[in-house]
Structures are given as structure tokens and as C-alpha cells.
């Protein structure tokens, strides 16, 4: 709701507010000038509706800052949607007027009221598809309304007030009231286009809209940046390892992890990548460090997961210390994973020669063999 309110009041920001004020004065002059003012009025209305569709595009793609009107926007060849929208309205009005003698004024009024309710959906479809035929297709309009749901009703109610105030001011008849009415109409129009764009942005997944700015794009961008950083790390480690500088490779990996506060997700990623190497010693060395830190942090299930993954890659993998192995065995047994516990205990004396925990290991082996 806070976002919708900000979109409704987007025309109150300096950039669109200056446009509204200047265009309202210009349209008032055009109205008072009679036939001589028609070219000025048409030019200003054309520019205004082109700008309105740019506002719709901006909010529909995920941006909240209104654009500045530029020469590219008002280029007659650059934007045809306002002309298409005007064509739809004129054809509909002419058709209902021609049908009025046949069906009566009441029926025409009902049809026109229904069309006013469908008009925001028409704008939305035209804004997304850029197709006049799509914008007048009843099934497409009803599908859009169904996707937008209650937000569509909120959108209609929210933009009704500026138009009602403009109608009231038009009735007063003075030049000042005419200028204020023009300004309110343009304010309400831009608020409508802004809100339509914002609602479309919220429903972008259902409507298939490719937003320019969204949480998904931010995540994709962050993932790409992370992937590039990861690849640089792997290249550096592989360069050390291939050249026989094993100590330097381990130190570089530990330095990289330390810079990330030994984040367990980074640990997992690095170990999984290093397990793809033919020589898995560096992966196992880092996994031993990770298991130590996971046990200290009481992240039991994750520690068992790391041990399980590295045992699957190399049956000779073991934690760095016998005490850690005994704890992992106990945790695996208590969690019901007796096969993992037995695999960890195989050849205990070979991995931890003369360790005082050997007696505990033999006892656990007898227990797990039952």
C-alpha cells in the first residue's frame, strides 16, 4: 500500500509537476484562443500522453523516479500507443453514439460506464503488448482484470478523486478554475498511468513482463558477480596447485574464506568445486576445517552432510582430530544414520595412531555391529 501511495503521488514530484503546470497553462491558452489554439492544444496533448506512457513504462519496469520529458519522447515516430488509445476511444464513442437511436440513451450510458471501468485495463494491455487489437479484446481485458484482482478496484477508486474535482472546477467556468481543472486532470492521468504501471510490476510474473529493475534481476546480477569472483578464486588456487605450490594454494583458500568470515555457504561451495579436481587433498583439508567450525557452532546436521559428501568422494576422508570423528559418529548414530557412523570408524587406528580415543572407537564399533 505504501508503494501504491507513492505511485499515486508520483506526479507531485518536481519533474512531472513542472510539466503539469506548464501544460495546464498552455492548454488554457489553447482553449481560450479558439481555432488558433487547436494546433497548440494538439501538440501539448500529444506530448502529455506520450509522457504518460513513458511514466507507465518506467513504473512497470520497476523504477519509481519519474523521467524528464525529452525530445526523443515527443518524436511523432517514436511512440504510437497514445494515438492507438485515442483511436480506440474515438471509435467507441462514435459507435455508441450511432447506436443510441436504436438502443436508447440508458443502454448507451450503461455501455459507456462499463467501458470506463475497462479503460485502465485497456491502457494496461496496450502498455504491455503495444497492440491495439489486444487492447480491445474482451477476453484479454477480462484476463488482465482477473490477474490484477482487488488491486484493479483499488486502482479505479484511487484515481477517481482528481477527476471528480476537475469536473467540479470545470463547472465553475473561470479561467483560473479552467487552469486548475486542466492541472487536476493531468495530475490524475499521470497518477493513473503510474499506478497502472506499478500494479503491472507487482504482477509481472503472471503477465510475463520483463522488468528492468526487480529483486529477481538484482539476484541474477549478484549471482553473476559472485560467479565471476568464484571463478577467479578457482583459477588462482588451480594455478598454485598445478605449479606444486600446495602450501600457497591452501593459504590462498584460507585467506579467501577468512575475508568472508568463514561463511559456511562459501565453505560448501569451495569444497564442492575442489572435489572435482583429480587431487582432492585441498578439498579435504578445507572440509576438515569446516567440520571443526560447524561442530563448534552446533550445526550438527550440516557437519554430517559435509562428512557424508566427502566420504562419498573419497572413502579415506576423516575429520582432522579423533575427538571430532567420535562426535560425528555419535551424532550420526543418534540421527539414525548408522551406515555413516560405521564408515567413519573404519580403520580408526590407521588414521589416528596411538590416540587415547581408540578405546571409545572400539566400543562404538561393537555397538554399531550389533
N, C-alpha and C positions, 0 to 999 in steps of 0.2 A: 504493500500500500504506500509506503514511503517513496518507493521508486515511481509509482504512478503519479503521486502528487508532484514530484519533481518534474515529471514529463509534462503534466498539465500546465505547470508554471514555467516551462521552458521558454515560451515567448516573452516572459517578463525579464529575461536576461538582456544585457545591453545590446548585443548584436541584433537579435530579432526585434527588440523594442524600438531601436532607431529606424529599422526598416518599416515597422508598422506605423510609426508616427509620420515618417516622410511620405509613405504611400497613402495614408489616410488623408493628408493634406492635398496630395496630388489628385486623388480620386474626387475629393470635394470640389476642387477647381474644375475637374473634367465634367462633373455633373452640372455645375453652375454655368459652364461655357456652352452648353447645348451641343449642336452638331460639331462645332470646332473642337470640343473636348473629347469626341469619340476616339480619335487616334491615341491621345494620351491615356484615356481610360483603358483601352485595349492593351496598350503596351504595359501599363502598370499591372493589370490583372494577369497578363501572360507571365510577367516576371514573378508575381506573387505566387501563382500556382506552381511554377517551376521550382521556386524556392521551397514551397510546401512539400513537394515530392522529394526534394533533396533532404529536408528535415525527416521525412518518413524513412528514407533510405538510411540516414545516419543513425536514428534510434533503432531501426530494425536490425542493423548490423552490430549493435552493442555499444554505441557511443552516446554519451549524454550531452556533450558540448555542441551547441548549435553552430552550424557552419556560417561563414561570411559569404554574402552574395557576391558572386564573381561573374566576369564576362562569359566564362565557359558555361556557367549555369543557365544564362539567359540566351544563349545561342539558339536560334529557332530550330536548328537541325539536331541539337544535342538531346532534347527531351520532348517526346511526343505524348507522354502519358496525360498531361493536362488537357491537351487537345482531344485525346480519346475520351477522357472523363466528360468534357464539355459536350462532345458528340453524343455520348450516352444520355446525358441529361436532356439535351435538346430534342433528341428523337423520342425519348419517353414522354416529355411534356407535349410535344406535337401529337403523338399518338393518343394520349389520354384526352387531349382537347378535341381531337377529331371524333373520338368515341363518345364524348359527353352527350351529344344529342340522342344517341342510341341507347345508352345505359343509364343516363341520368347523372346529375351532379353529385348525388350522395355516393353512388358507386365509384365515381372518379375520385372523390375525396378519400374514400377508403383505400383505393389502389395507390394513390399518391402518398398517403400516410404510411402504408406498408413499404413503399419504395424508399421513403425517408429512413425507415428503420434498417432497410437493407443497404443504404448508401455507404455507411462505414465499411461493411463487408465488401462492397464493390470497390471502394478505394483500396482496401487491403489486398484483394485479389489482383487488381490492376498494378498495385505497387510491387507485388511479388512476381507475378507472371509476365507483366508488361503486355498482356493480350486483352484486347477489347472483348473478344468473343468469350474468353474465360470470365471476364468481369461481369458479363450479363447472363452467364449460365446459371440457372436457379440451383441446380444440383451442387455446383461448385460453391456458390454463395452459402447455401444451407450447410454444406460440409464445413466450411470455414467457421460459420457461427457455432456449429456443434463443437468444433475443436476449441474455440475460444471460450465457450461455456459462459459462466456467470460474468466473466471479465468483459464480455461483449455488452451486457446490460449495464455494467458499471461505466463502461466507456461512453455509452449513449447518454446516461444520466449526467455524467460529469461535464460533458461539453454542451449540455442544453442551456445552462445559465447564461453564458456570454451571448448566445443567440437571442434568448428571451429579452435580455437587457438591450441588445441592439434594436430589436423590434420596437421596444418601448421608446427608445430615443428617436428612431425614425418617425414615430408618430408625432413628436414634438415639433418638427419641421424647421427649426432654426439652423443656421449654418454651423454653429458650434455643436448642436446636437447631431447634425449630419456627420461632422468630422468624428465625433466621439463614437457614433454608431458604426462608421466605417472601421475605426480602430478596433472596436469590440468584435466586429465580425471577423476581421483579420486575426485578432488575438485568438478568438475561438476556433478559427480554421486551423491555425498553426498548432494550437493545443490538441485539436482533433487528430491531425496528421502525426504529431509527436506521440500521442497516446496510442494510436493505432500501431505505429512502429514499435513502441515499447511492448505492447501486448503480443505482437507478432514475434518479437525477440524472445519473449518468455515461452512461446510455443514453437520455437524454431525447429526442434527435433521432429515434432509431428508434421510440420509444414514443409520440412526439407529445406530450410533457409540456411545458407552458408554465412554465418556471422563473421564479421571482420575481427571482432573482439568478443571473447567469451571465455568462461572457465575452461572449456574443452581446448580452445586454441592456446590458452595460457599453459595448460598442462602439456599439450603437444610441443610447444616451444621449449618448455622446461625439460621435457623428455629428450628433445633433440640436443639441447645444450649438455644435458647430463651424459647422453650417449657419446658426444664428442669428447667430453672430459674423460670418460671411462676408456675410450679407445686410445687416448694419448697416454694414459697410465699403463695400459696393457702393452703398448708399443715400447714404452720406457723399460718396463720390467723384462720384457722379452729380449730387448737389446742387451741388458745386463746379463741375463741368464744364458743367452746363446753365446755371449763372449766369455763365459766362465766366471763372471764376477757375481757369484752366488750371494756373497755377503752384501754387496751393494744392492742387489735386487731385493733381498729381504729388508734391508734398511730403508730403501725407497718405498716399499709397500707399507712398512710400519709408519713411516713419516706421513704418507698419504692418509692412512687411517687415523693417525693422531690428529691431523689437521681437521678431521671430521668428527672429533671426539669419540672415536671408535664406535661409530653408529653401526648397529647390528645389521641393518639393511645393506650398508656398504660392505660390511664384512662378508655377508652372504653372497652378494654379487661378485666380489673379487674372488672368493674361494671357488664359486661355481665356474667362473671363467678360467681360473688357473687349473681346475680339474680337467679341462680339455687338453692341457699340454701333455705330451707323452711322459714327461718327467713331472710327477705330482708332488715332489718334496716341498716346494714352496707353498702349495695349496694346503698340504697337511700341516706345515708349520704354523701358518696363519689360523687354520681351523683349531689347532690346539690352544692358541691364544684366545680365540673367540669362545671356546668352550669354558675356559677358565673365567672369562668375564661374564658369561651367561650364568654360570653357577653362582658366582658372587652376587649377581643381580637377581638370583632366584627365578630365572626364566627357564624353568625345568624342561618344558616341552620343546622349546627351541634348541636347548642344548642336546636333547636326544635326537632331534631332527638333524642337527649338524653331524653328530656321530653316525647316524644311520646313513646319511648321504655319502660320507667319506669312506665308510666301511663298504658300501656298495661299489665304490670306485676302486678300492684297494683293501683287501682283507687284512693287511698288516697295519692298518691305521689304528693308533691308540692315542688317548689323551696324554698330555705331557707328563703327568705325575700319577703314580699309583693310587693316591688318595682320590683323585678326580675320577679315575676309572672305577674304583669301588663305589663311589657315589652314583655314577652313571648306571652301573649295574643294578644297584639298589632301586634307583628311580625307575629304570626300565622294568624291573621285576614287579614293583608296586603298581606300575601303569598297565601291567598285563602283557608286556612285550618281552616274554621270556626268551624268544629266539635272539633278540638283540643282546640281552644280558649274557647269554651263553657265548655268542660270537665275541663279545668284548673280553671274556675271561679266557679265551683260548690262548695257550702259550704264555700265561702270565709271567712265569719265571724268565722266559726268554726276553720279554720286553722290559721287565723290572727286576733285574737280577739282584738277589740278596735284599729285597725290600721287606721291611717289617710287616707290610700288609699281606704278605704271601699266605699267612695262616687264614686270614679273613677271606682271601680269594678262594682257597681250597674249600672252606666251609660253604661259601656261596656256590661253588661248582657242584658240591654234593647235593645241596638243596635244590638247585636247578635241574639236576639229573633225575630227580625223583618224579 
